[in-house]
Amino acid sequence: MGLDITPDALERFLEAGDGPVVLVNLVRLRPGAEDAYRRYGEAVAPLLARHGAQLVYAGSAQGMLIGDETWDFAAVTRYPSRTALAGLVRDPEFEATTPLRHEALENGILHAFTP
């Protein structure tokens, strides 16, 4: 189950250099966890802003055209740098949202792209 960025993954990510980065996050909710996901989003939004991140898109799935893996929500977030993302991940207030994330999500994938 992929719900947390591990320290090793973060270090490998940072070793690739710095500069702007866009994250694409696909998540699958636990049954009945819509409220927990809403609360998680409300808790994380000010932390994203604090670290210079900008939510580009967030929305719910409306169908599948290719593949056989289903996801409930997608979010695309732009960070000014890889360092800014690392700052968020290491922020004690973000770490404190982990129980909410685990309550809400069954699974997720997170891909990083350069803009």
C-alpha positions as CSV (number, residue, x, y, z in Angstrom):
1,M,0.0,0.0,0.0
2,G,1.6,3.3,-1.1
3,L,0.5,6.0,1.2
4,D,3.7,7.6,2.5
5,I,6.9,9.0,0.9
6,T,9.7,7.1,2.5
7,P,12.9,8.8,3.6
8,D,14.9,6.7,1.0
9,A,12.5,7.7,-1.8
10,L,12.8,11.4,-0.8
11,E,16.6,11.3,-0.8
12,R,16.7,9.7,-4.2
13,F,14.2,12.3,-5.4
14,L,16.4,15.1,-4.1
15,E,19.6,13.6,-5.6
16,A,18.2,14.2,-9.0
17,G,18.7,18.0,-8.6
18,D,16.4,20.8,-7.8
19,G,14.0,23.0,-9.7
20,P,10.3,23.1,-10.2
21,V,8.3,19.8,-10.0
22,V,4.8,18.8,-10.7
23,L,3.2,15.9,-8.7
24,V,0.4,13.8,-10.1
25,N,-1.4,12.0,-7.3
26,L,-4.1,9.3,-7.8
27,V,-5.9,7.9,-4.8
28,R,-8.4,5.2,-4.0
29,L,-10.5,5.8,-0.9
30,R,-11.4,3.3,1.7
31,P,-15.2,2.6,1.7
32,G,-17.1,5.3,3.4
33,A,-13.9,7.5,3.9
34,E,-15.1,10.6,1.9
35,D,-15.3,12.7,5.1
36,A,-11.8,11.6,6.3
37,Y,-10.4,12.6,2.8
38,R,-12.2,16.0,3.0
39,R,-10.7,16.6,6.5
40,Y,-7.2,15.5,5.2
41,G,-7.5,18.0,2.3
42,E,-8.5,20.8,4.7
43,A,-5.6,20.0,7.0
44,V,-3.0,19.9,4.1
45,A,-4.1,22.9,2.1
46,P,-2.5,25.6,4.3
47,L,0.7,23.5,4.5
48,L,0.9,23.3,0.7
49,A,0.7,27.1,0.6
50,R,3.3,27.5,3.3
51,H,5.8,25.5,1.2
52,G,5.0,27.4,-2.0
53,A,2.9,24.6,-3.6
54,Q,0.1,25.4,-6.0
55,L,-2.8,23.1,-6.5
56,V,-3.3,23.0,-10.3
57,Y,-6.2,20.5,-10.5
58,A,-8.2,18.3,-8.1
59,G,-11.2,16.2,-9.1
60,S,-13.0,13.0,-8.9
61,A,-12.9,10.2,-11.5
62,Q,-15.5,10.1,-14.1
63,G,-14.6,6.9,-16.0
64,M,-11.7,5.0,-17.4
65,L,-10.6,5.0,-21.0
66,I,-7.3,3.0,-20.8
67,G,-6.2,0.5,-18.3
68,D,-7.9,-1.6,-15.6
69,E,-6.9,0.1,-12.4
70,T,-9.5,2.4,-10.9
71,W,-8.9,5.6,-8.8
72,D,-11.3,7.8,-7.0
73,F,-9.5,11.2,-7.1
74,A,-6.6,12.9,-8.9
75,A,-4.6,15.9,-7.8
76,V,-1.9,17.8,-9.7
77,T,0.3,20.1,-7.6
78,R,3.1,22.3,-8.7
79,Y,6.0,22.9,-6.3
80,P,8.6,25.7,-6.8
81,S,11.4,23.1,-6.2
82,R,12.1,19.6,-5.1
83,T,13.5,21.2,-1.9
84,A,10.1,22.8,-1.2
85,L,8.4,19.4,-1.5
86,A,10.9,17.9,0.9
87,G,10.2,20.7,3.3
88,L,6.5,19.8,3.2
89,V,7.1,16.1,3.7
90,R,9.4,16.8,6.7
91,D,7.1,19.5,8.2
92,P,5.9,18.2,11.6
93,E,2.4,19.5,10.9
94,F,2.3,17.5,7.6
95,E,3.6,14.4,9.5
96,A,0.7,15.0,11.9
97,T,-1.8,14.5,9.1
98,T,-0.6,10.9,8.5
99,P,-3.4,9.3,10.6
100,L,-6.0,11.1,8.5
101,R,-4.4,10.1,5.3
102,H,-4.3,6.5,6.4
103,E,-7.9,6.6,7.6
104,A,-9.0,8.0,4.2
105,L,-6.9,6.2,1.6
106,E,-6.8,2.6,0.5
107,N,-4.0,3.2,-2.0
108,G,-2.3,5.8,-4.0
109,I,0.3,6.6,-6.5
110,L,2.4,9.7,-6.7
111,H,4.5,10.6,-9.8
112,A,6.8,13.5,-10.2
113,F,7.3,15.4,-13.5
114,T,9.4,18.4,-14.5
115,P,7.3,21.2,-15.9
